[in-house]
Amino acid sequence: MRVVLVFIALLCVVNSYGQLRVASPDKQTVAEIDPRHDGQLVYRVLFRGATVVDWSALGLQTQAGVIGRQVTVIKSHMLKVRSQFNWPLGERAVVNNHYQQLIMECDDSGIGFRLVFRVFDGNVAFRYEVLTPPGSEWRIGKEETTFQLPSAFTLYQYNHESVFTPTAIDTLVRSSDLPTTIVSGKHYLSIGEANNEDYTKAELKKAGKHTLGIAFTKDSVVRYNTTFRTPWRTISVANSAIGLQASSDLYLKLSEPVVSNNMDWIKPGKLIRAQLTTQAGLECIDFAATNNFQYIMYDAGWYGAEFRGSSDPTQPIDAIDMQRVIDYGKQKGIGVILYVNYVGLKAQLDSILPLYKKWGVAGLKFGFVDGVSQQGIQWLAQAMKKTQDHGFVLNIHDNYKPTGLSRIYPALLTQEGIRGDENSPDAFHNTVLPFSRFLAGPADFTFCFPNPTNSFSKNIKVSKAQQLALTVVYFSPLQSIFWYGKPLDYTNTDEIEFFKYVPTVWDESHYLAGEIGQYVAVARRSGDTWFMGNVAGPADWAGEIRCDFLGKGKTYTATIYEDDAQSGIRKRTLTVRRGDKLPVAIKAKGGQAIIFR
């Protein structure tokens, strides 16, 4: 992995009452910190001269006292960083990591701590680093961190795999997961969390008329036996919904690996889920090889009832000759991924990893993990490392959400927890996700594409072309394309042709048009080929998209897969050049998937 770093460090000593200020490289995003604002450590965020987060509280409530009420700033350090890193498993092959950092070394009633702010173009991140060794154990009962909005904002409330509910902040009664997107007439904000390896899962709750606060919804206390750093709290801001997409790799930037990771062995790709028999596995492997997929997966039940402690993830059920399937997959260049429930993982992780390596398993899917409590998150971070060290790719399902740990453990290709097709999402949900949860990182949508035998009408509430387009709009290095379908049922080869060509990782990505819950258009490049996904929400979408992303001086053939009038897929071609305007006319719940060659 190539990394280029340029540092400019400044040291300044300030008095206890002086405000500090740190700006982004383009000077348009500013964080201001006041150590003694009415007796409270506070901050605010400005974007292009406008206040987007007004003076808001900072601090921690601990067993040793409250940090943030009587702060003395001993000294501060300013650092300018311009770096980049290669990321072959992402939306962009190279990630630019440019920011200015302020480190405040502070004391509050004998408790030594650092407050660290990093300000990127369009993003502010901050964390607490408590330096005073504990007498026995640090106990954090509450974060005092708040986000005071300067006016009325609407928040897209959700929890785990729930629907999104647009809610005025002053009427909010429930908590909302991070990242949460909030909007006003002018600004779009995403409040999130990065680099959580050992903390509890935090959420947002109402803390005032226009104010949100960090809340612990699972653990009443966060515990450490040593000095500690909290996860980053992040604020991304833009003047448009699609502008937030520039922040989609922020969590990666804030989760720096301890050492450079070798990612050459990590293989992204698409998978089909197999029924629980040997023959189904063999048929899925043949289907995967024919359709340019890289994996098949045996899901829950392959070793028995997943929630029973008596079910043994080292022993397949009688209906599956696992070694035969794995060996056949190797002959065809197809890997086998195995699901293991949290019950089995906690009991036997250290046993199954070397065993699965011996079998020739390619990857694991963790199911029903604890991605909520501090204990569960700490276990997951250790499990990610062990899984990667044994050479497996990893997919985590259910209530786990990403905080950028794929930068530390790149074998963690994706995670679920987004109300994908197995939970029957509608077109509104599908067009909120790109501007909310997907800002945190990859997600496994568990696509359930129809075939002549099964329409999956219970699961799919949108058109076939929207299903195709979402594989471009939604980013996941490991895509589950046929979640419930059986390979021999997919005789509709023309309709599923797009899945054969679409990659899962990208050299370049651009959000071209979009509004939360209404529509979205995304273009992504792999090599010399561009892919575009256009998706309509609950209402029709008509407009045009400029093809400014295409290469200069080149002529492209655009192959368009779109809905026909008979609930099928129509394919047509156009000749397109850079700068051309592509008309878009998509019916409600519909879509359009395009390949530019």
C-alpha positions in Angstrom: 0.0 0.0 0.0 1.5 3.3 -1.1 1.3 6.2 1.4 2.6 9.7 0.9 2.7 12.0 3.9 3.6 15.7 4.3 3.5 17.1 7.8 3.7 20.7 9.0 3.6 20.9 12.8 3.1 24.0 14.9 3.2 24.2 18.7 1.4 27.0 20.5 0.7 27.7 24.1 -2.7 29.3 24.9 -4.3 30.5 28.1 -7.1 28.7 29.7 -9.8 30.9 28.2 -8.6 31.2 24.6 -10.7 30.0 21.8 -9.0 27.7 19.2 -9.8 27.4 15.6 -8.9 24.8 13.0 -9.9 24.9 9.3 -10.1 22.4 6.5 -7.5 22.5 3.7 -9.9 24.4 1.5 -10.8 26.8 4.4 -14.5 26.2 3.9 -15.1 24.0 6.9 -14.1 25.3 10.3 -14.3 24.0 13.9 -14.0 26.4 16.8 -13.4 25.2 20.3 -14.0 27.3 23.5 -12.6 25.7 26.7 -14.6 27.9 29.1 -17.9 28.9 27.4 -20.2 29.5 30.4 -18.2 26.9 32.4 -18.4 24.2 29.7 -16.0 22.9 27.1 -17.9 23.6 23.8 -17.3 23.6 20.0 -19.1 24.7 16.9 -18.8 24.0 13.2 -19.0 26.5 10.3 -19.4 25.6 6.6 -18.8 28.2 3.9 -19.3 31.0 6.5 -22.6 29.6 7.9 -23.0 28.0 11.3 -24.2 24.4 10.8 -23.6 23.2 14.4 -23.9 26.0 17.0 -22.0 26.0 20.3 -22.4 22.4 21.6 -21.1 20.6 24.7 -18.1 18.3 24.9 -17.1 16.1 27.8 -17.4 12.8 29.6 -19.0 11.9 32.9 -16.7 9.5 34.7 -16.4 7.9 38.2 -13.5 10.4 38.8 -15.6 13.4 37.9 -16.9 15.2 34.8 -14.4 16.0 32.1 -15.3 19.3 30.4 -16.5 21.6 33.1 -13.2 23.1 34.5 -10.8 22.7 31.6 -7.4 24.2 31.4 -5.7 24.0 28.0 -2.0 23.4 28.7 -0.9 23.5 25.1 -2.1 22.8 21.6 -0.5 21.3 18.5 -1.6 22.1 15.0 -0.8 19.6 12.2 -1.4 19.7 8.5 -1.6 16.4 6.7 -1.7 15.6 3.0 -1.6 11.9 2.3 -3.2 9.3 0.2 -3.6 5.5 0.3 -4.4 2.9 -2.2 -7.7 1.1 -1.6 -8.4 -1.6 -4.1 -11.5 -2.8 -2.1 -13.3 0.5 -2.3 -15.3 3.0 -4.3 -12.1 4.7 -5.3 -8.8 3.0 -6.0 -6.9 5.9 -4.3 -8.2 7.8 -1.3 -7.0 11.3 -0.7 -6.6 12.0 3.0 -6.1 15.7 3.5 -6.9 17.5 6.8 -5.8 19.8 9.5 -5.6 18.5 13.0 -5.7 20.3 16.4 -4.6 18.4 19.5 -5.5 20.1 22.8 -3.6 18.8 25.8 -5.9 19.6 28.8 -6.5 19.1 32.4 -9.8 19.0 34.3 -9.6 18.8 38.0 -6.5 16.6 37.9 -7.7 14.4 35.0 -5.3 14.7 32.0 -6.9 14.3 28.6 -6.5 15.3 24.9 -9.2 16.6 22.7 -8.4 15.9 19.1 -10.1 17.6 16.1 -9.5 16.7 12.5 -11.1 19.0 9.9 -11.4 17.8 6.3 -13.1 19.5 3.4 -16.7 19.1 4.4 -16.0 17.0 7.5 -15.2 17.5 11.2 -14.1 14.6 13.4 -13.2 14.7 17.1 -12.4 12.3 19.9 -11.4 12.2 23.6 -8.1 10.6 24.7 -7.9 10.2 28.5 -4.3 10.1 29.6 -4.5 9.9 33.4 -4.0 6.2 34.5 -7.0 4.9 36.4 -6.8 4.1 40.0 -8.6 0.8 39.3 -11.0 1.2 36.4 -12.4 4.0 34.3 -16.2 4.1 34.2 -17.8 6.4 31.7 -21.5 6.8 32.5 -22.3 9.3 29.8 -20.9 11.4 27.0 -21.7 15.0 27.2 -21.2 15.4 23.5 -24.1 17.3 21.8 -24.9 18.7 18.4 -26.9 21.9 18.6 -28.5 22.9 15.3 -28.9 26.6 14.5 -32.5 26.1 13.3 -35.2 23.5 12.6 -33.8 20.3 10.9 -35.5 17.1 9.8 -33.8 13.9 10.9 -34.1 10.5 9.1 -34.7 8.4 12.2 -34.0 4.6 12.1 -32.7 1.8 14.3 -30.9 -1.3 13.1 -33.0 -2.7 10.2 -36.0 -0.4 10.7 -37.7 1.9 8.1 -36.6 5.5 7.9 -38.9 8.0 9.4 -38.4 11.7 8.6 -38.8 13.5 12.0 -38.5 17.1 13.1 -35.8 17.1 15.8 -38.0 19.0 18.3 -40.5 16.1 18.0 -38.0 13.3 18.2 -38.9 10.7 20.9 -36.8 7.7 19.9 -33.1 7.3 19.4 -31.5 7.1 16.0 -28.6 5.1 14.8 -25.3 6.5 13.6 -24.8 7.7 11.0 -27.9 9.8 11.0 -28.7 12.2 8.2 -30.4 15.5 9.1 -31.5 18.2 6.6 -32.7 21.8 6.5 -33.6 23.9 3.5 -30.0 24.6 2.8 -27.7 22.1 4.5 -27.4 18.3 4.6 -25.5 16.8 7.6 -24.5 13.3 8.6 -23.6 12.7 12.2 -21.6 9.5 12.6 -19.0 7.5 14.4 -15.6 6.1 13.3 -13.0 3.7 14.6 -15.1 1.9 17.3 -13.1 -1.2 18.3 -13.8 -1.2 22.0 -16.6 1.2 23.0 -20.3 0.8 23.2 -22.6 1.4 20.3 -23.7 5.0 20.6 -26.9 6.5 19.2 -28.5 10.0 19.0 -31.3 11.3 21.2 -33.0 14.6 21.5 -31.1 16.8 24.0 -33.0 20.1 23.5 -35.3 21.8 21.1 -32.9 21.7 18.2 -30.2 19.7 19.9 -29.1 16.0 19.6 -26.9 14.2 22.1 -24.8 11.0 22.2 -26.6 8.3 24.2 -25.7 4.9 25.3 -28.7 2.7 24.6 -27.3 -0.7 25.6 -24.6 -0.3 28.3 -25.1 2.0 31.2 -21.4 2.3 31.7 -18.4 2.0 29.4 -15.4 0.5 31.2 -11.6 0.6 30.7 -8.7 -0.7 32.8 -6.2 1.7 31.2 -6.0 5.0 29.5 -8.3 5.1 26.5 -9.5 6.8 23.3 -13.2 7.1 22.4 -14.4 6.6 18.9 -14.4 9.6 16.6 -17.6 11.6 16.5 -18.1 12.9 12.9 -20.0 15.7 11.2 -20.2 15.7 7.4 -21.9 18.7 5.7 -22.8 19.6 2.2 -25.2 21.9 0.3 -26.8 18.9 -1.5 -27.8 15.4 -0.9 -25.2 14.0 -3.4 -22.6 16.3 -1.8 -22.6 14.0 1.2 -21.2 11.2 -0.9 -17.8 12.8 -0.8 -17.7 11.7 2.9 -18.3 8.1 2.2 -14.7 7.1 2.9 -14.3 9.3 6.0 -14.5 6.4 8.4 -11.7 4.7 6.5 -9.5 7.8 6.9 -10.1 7.8 10.6 -9.2 4.1 11.1 -5.6 4.0 10.3 -4.0 0.5 10.2 -1.2 -0.2 12.7 0.9 -1.7 9.8 0.5 -1.8 6.1 -1.9 -4.6 5.2 -1.3 -6.9 2.3 -4.6 -7.1 0.4 -3.5 -9.0 -2.6 -5.1 -12.2 -1.4 -8.4 -10.6 -0.6 -10.9 -11.4 -3.4 -14.1 -9.3 -3.7 -17.0 -10.6 -5.7 -20.6 -11.7 -6.0 -22.2 -14.7 -4.4 -25.3 -16.9 -4.7 -26.8 -18.5 -1.6 -27.1 -22.3 -1.9 -29.9 -24.5 -0.5 -28.8 -26.9 2.2 -27.8 -29.9 0.0 -24.7 -31.1 -1.8 -26.5 -31.0 -5.1 -27.6 -27.4 -4.5 -24.0 -26.4 -3.8 -22.7 -28.0 -7.0 -25.4 -26.4 -9.0 -24.7 -23.0 -7.5 -21.0 -23.4 -8.3 -21.8 -24.1 -12.0 -24.1 -21.1 -12.0 -21.5 -18.9 -10.4 -18.8 -20.0 -12.9 -21.1 -19.3 -15.8 -22.3 -15.9 -14.6 -18.9 -14.5 -13.4 -19.6 -14.9 -9.7 -16.8 -15.6 -7.3 -18.5 -17.3 -4.4 -21.4 -19.5 -3.2 -22.6 -19.5 0.4 -24.2 -22.0 2.8 -26.3 -20.0 5.2 -27.9 -20.8 8.5 -28.7 -24.5 9.0 -25.8 -26.1 7.3 -24.6 -27.4 10.7 -28.0 -27.6 12.4 -30.2 -25.2 14.3 -28.1 -22.1 14.5 -29.2 -20.9 17.9 -28.7 -24.2 19.7 -25.5 -24.7 21.7 -25.7 -28.4 20.7 -25.3 -27.5 17.0 -21.7 -28.1 16.0 -20.2 -25.7 13.3 -17.4 -28.3 12.8 -19.9 -30.9 11.5 -22.1 -30.4 8.4 -25.6 -31.9 8.3 -25.9 -35.3 6.5 -27.4 -33.6 3.4 -24.2 -31.7 2.7 -20.9 -33.3 1.6 -19.0 -30.2 2.4 -15.6 -31.4 1.2 -17.0 -32.4 -2.2 -18.6 -29.0 -2.7 -15.5 -27.1 -1.7 -13.2 -29.2 -3.9 -15.6 -28.8 -6.8 -15.6 -25.1 -6.3 -11.8 -25.0 -6.4 -11.9 -26.8 -9.7 -14.2 -24.0 -11.0 -12.5 -21.1 -9.3 -15.4 -20.5 -7.0 -15.0 -20.0 -3.2 -17.4 -21.3 -0.5 -18.4 -19.0 2.3 -19.9 -20.5 5.5 -22.3 -18.9 7.9 -21.8 -19.3 11.6 -24.1 -18.0 14.3 -22.8 -16.0 17.2 -23.6 -18.9 19.5 -21.2 -21.1 17.6 -18.7 -18.3 17.1 -18.3 -17.5 20.8 -17.9 -21.2 21.7 -15.6 -22.4 18.9 -14.1 -19.6 16.9 -10.5 -20.6 17.7 -11.3 -24.2 16.7 -13.3 -23.6 13.5 -10.8 -21.2 11.9 -7.9 -23.6 11.4 -10.4 -26.4 10.6 -12.1 -24.4 7.9 -8.7 -23.5 6.5 -8.0 -27.2 6.3 -11.3 -27.8 4.5 -10.5 -25.0 2.0 -13.2 -22.6 3.0 -12.9 -19.1 1.4 -14.8 -16.9 3.9 -17.1 -16.6 6.8 -20.4 -14.9 7.4 -21.0 -14.0 11.1 -24.7 -14.1 12.1 -26.7 -12.4 14.9 -23.6 -11.0 16.5 -23.6 -8.5 19.4 -22.7 -5.2 17.6 -24.3 -3.1 20.3 -22.6 -3.6 23.7 -19.0 -2.8 24.5 -18.3 -6.4 25.3 -19.8 -7.5 21.9 -17.9 -4.9 19.9 -14.6 -5.8 21.6 -15.2 -9.4 20.8 -15.9 -8.6 17.2 -12.7 -6.6 16.7 -10.7 -9.6 18.0 -12.7 -12.0 15.8 -12.1 -9.8 12.7 -8.4 -10.0 13.3 -8.4 -13.7 13.9 -10.5 -14.3 10.8 -8.2 -12.2 8.6 -5.1 -13.8 10.1 -6.4 -17.2 9.0 -6.9 -15.9 5.4 -10.7 -15.7 5.2 -12.9 -12.9 3.8 -15.6 -11.8 6.2 -19.2 -10.6 6.0 -21.0 -9.6 9.3 -24.8 -9.7 9.3 -27.6 -8.4 11.5 -27.1 -5.5 13.9 -23.5 -4.6 13.3 -22.7 -1.3 11.5 -19.3 -0.3 10.1 -17.1 2.4 11.6 -14.2 2.1 9.2 -12.6 -1.0 10.7 -12.2 -2.5 7.2 -9.1 -0.2 6.9 -7.6 -2.1 9.8 -9.0 -5.5 8.8 -9.5 -5.3 5.0 -10.7 -8.9 4.9 -13.9 -7.5 6.4 -15.5 -6.9 3.0 -19.0 -6.0 4.1 -21.8 -6.1 6.6 -25.6 -6.1 6.6 -28.0 -4.5 9.0 -29.7 -2.2 6.5 -33.1 -3.8 5.8 -32.2 -5.4 2.5 -34.5 -7.4 0.2 -35.0 -10.2 2.8 -36.9 -7.5 4.8 -39.0 -6.2 1.9 -37.8 -2.6 1.6 -39.8 -0.1 -0.6 -38.6 2.5 -3.1 -38.5 5.2 -0.4 -36.2 3.2 1.8 -34.0 2.3 -1.2 -33.5 6.0 -2.1 -32.8 7.0 1.5 -30.0 4.5 2.0 -27.4 6.1 -0.3 -27.6 9.3 1.6 -27.6 7.7 5.1 -26.4 4.3 6.1 -24.2 3.9 3.0 -22.1 6.9 4.2 -20.7 4.6 6.9 -19.4 2.0 4.5 -20.3 -1.1 2.5 -23.6 -3.0 3.1 -24.9 -6.4 1.9 -28.4 -5.8 0.5 -29.3 -9.5 -0.1 -30.8 -9.0 -3.5 -33.8 -11.3 -4.4 -34.1 -11.0 -8.1 -37.2 -12.7 -9.7 -37.2 -15.7 -12.0 -39.9 -17.4 -14.0 -40.5 -19.8 -11.1 -40.6 -17.3 -8.2 -41.4 -13.6 -8.3 -40.4 -13.1 -4.7 -43.3 -10.6 -4.5 -43.1 -10.7 -0.7 -39.6 -9.4 -0.7 -39.4 -7.1 -3.8 -41.4 -3.9 -3.8 -39.6 -2.3 -6.8 -39.0 -3.1 -10.5 -36.5 -5.5 -11.9 -34.5 -2.7 -13.5 -34.2 -1.0 -10.1 -32.8 -4.3 -8.7 -30.1 -4.2 -11.4 -29.4 -0.5 -10.9 -29.0 -0.8 -7.1 -26.0 -3.1 -7.6 -24.2 0.0 -8.9 -25.8 2.6 -6.5 -25.1 0.4 -3.4 -21.4 -0.3 -2.6 -20.3 -3.6 -1.3 -17.1 -5.5 -2.2 -19.1 -8.7 -1.5 -22.6 -8.6 -3.1 -25.2 -11.2 -2.3 -27.1 -11.2 -5.6 -29.5 -14.2 -5.6 -30.5 -14.5 -1.9 -33.4 -16.9 -2.2 -33.3 -18.0 -5.8 -32.3 -21.5 -7.1 -29.8 -21.4 -10.0 -31.8 -23.8 -12.3 -34.8 -21.4 -12.0 -32.9 -18.6 -13.7 -33.8 -19.3 -17.2 -34.4 -15.5 -17.7 -30.8 -15.2 -18.8 -31.3 -11.9 -20.7 -32.8 -10.2 -17.6 -29.9 -11.2 -15.3 -27.2 -10.5 -17.9 -26.2 -7.2 -16.2 -25.2 -9.1 -13.0 -22.6 -11.0 -15.0 -20.8 -7.8 -15.9 -21.1 -5.5 -12.9 -18.1 -5.4 -10.6 -18.2 -4.9 -6.8 -15.1 -2.7 -6.3 -14.3 0.5 -8.3 -11.5 2.7 -9.5 -13.7 5.9 -9.5 -17.2 6.8 -8.3 -19.5 9.8 -8.8 -22.9 10.7 -7.5 -24.5 12.5 -10.4 -28.0 13.4 -9.2 -30.2 12.7 -6.2 -32.5 13.7 -3.4 -33.2 11.8 -0.3 -36.1 9.4 -0.7 -36.8 10.6 -4.2 -34.2 9.5 -6.8 -30.5 8.8 -7.2 -28.0 8.4 -10.1 -24.5 7.0 -9.6 -21.7 6.3 -12.1 -18.7 4.1 -11.2 -15.6 3.1 -13.3 -13.8 -0.2 -13.4 -10.9 -0.1 -15.7 -12.0 1.5 -19.0 -15.7 0.6 -18.5 -18.3 2.8 -16.7 -21.4 1.6 -15.0 -24.4 3.7 -14.0 -27.4 3.1 -11.8 -30.4 5.3 -11.9 -33.2 4.7 -9.4 -36.6 6.3 -8.8 -38.3 6.5 -5.4 -42.0 6.4 -4.8 -42.7 9.0 -7.6 -41.7 9.2 -11.3 -38.4 10.8 -12.1 -37.7 12.7 -15.3 -34.6 14.7 -16.1 -31.2 14.5 -17.7 -27.7 13.5 -16.7 -24.6 15.0 -18.3 -22.0 12.4 -19.1 -19.1 14.5 -18.0 -17.5 11.5 -16.2 -16.7 9.7 -19.5 -13.1 9.8 -20.9 -12.2 12.7 -23.1 -12.0 12.1 -26.9 -13.6 8.7 -26.6 -16.8 7.3 -28.0 -18.8 4.9 -25.9 -21.5 2.4 -26.6 -24.1 2.6 -23.8 -26.0 -0.6 -23.2 -29.2 0.3 -21.2 -31.2 -2.2 -19.2 -34.5 -0.7 -18.2 -38.1 -1.7 -17.4 -40.4 -2.6 -20.2 -44.2 -2.4 -20.1 -44.6 -6.1 -19.2 -42.6 -6.1 -15.9 -39.6 -7.3 -17.7 -36.2 -5.9 -18.8 -35.7 -4.2 -22.2 -32.2 -3.7 -23.5 -31.1 -1.0 -26.0 -27.9 0.8 -27.0 -26.8 4.4 -27.7 -23.6 6.1 -28.8 -22.5 8.5 -26.1 -19.6 10.9 -25.7 -18.3 13.0 -22.8 -20.6 16.0 -22.2 -23.6 14.4 -23.8 -26.9 14.7 -22.0 -28.6 11.5 -21.2 -32.4 11.8 -20.8 -33.9 10.0 -17.8 -37.6 9.1 -17.6 -38.1 6.4 -14.9 -41.5 5.4 -13.5 -42.0 5.3 -9.8 -40.2 2.3 -8.1 -38.3 1.8 -11.4 -34.7 1.9 -12.5 -32.1 1.9 -15.2 -28.7 0.1 -15.3 -26.2 1.2 -18.0 -22.8 0.0 -19.1 -20.6 2.4 -21.1 -18.0 0.5 -23.1 
